[in-house]
Amino acid sequence: MPYVNKPRPYKHEYETYDGTPAVKKKRAERNKARRIMEEAGLVHKGDGKDVDHKKPLSKGGKTTRSNLRVKSATDNRSYARRSDHGVK
């Protein structure tokens, strides 16, 4: 636990990671995918489901209805990942 006796530097984390253009673009794509599936009535806020890209964005997939599916959060987050968090 790296922050046992000191506060976590949220502002620094945002400036160095969460606020970078690449991360913002990925977050926007995830939000867009969720919105598409919510409009289709397949997921709802707080239902514990994830929207998954059949062909991952990191492998050239697009955020279109035909490339999206609903999976449980456990199943969707269990893929083997590379160090850059992309799917192997």
C-alpha positions, 0 to 999 in steps of 0.5 A, a space after each residue: 500500500 503506497 499511500 499508508 501514511 500520506 494522502 494520495 496525490 489525485 491532482 498529480 495522477 490526473 495531470 500525468 495520466 487521467 487528463 492526457 488526451 489519449 486517456 480522455 479519448 479512450 474514456 470517451 469511446 467507452 462512454 459512447 459504447 455504453 450510451 449506444 447500449 443504453 439507448 438500445 435498452 440492453 444495459 441500465 445504470 447500476 446493473 453490474 454489466 459491462 459493454 464489451 467490444 467484440 473486436 477490441 479498439 486496440 486491435 482496430 475495432 470500432 464503436 458501432 452497435 454491431 461490434 458491441 455486446 453486453 457481458 458481466 463485469 467479471 467476464 469482461 475484465 478477466 481477459 489477459 492483458 499486456 502491460 499497456 492494459 490492451 488485450 493480448 
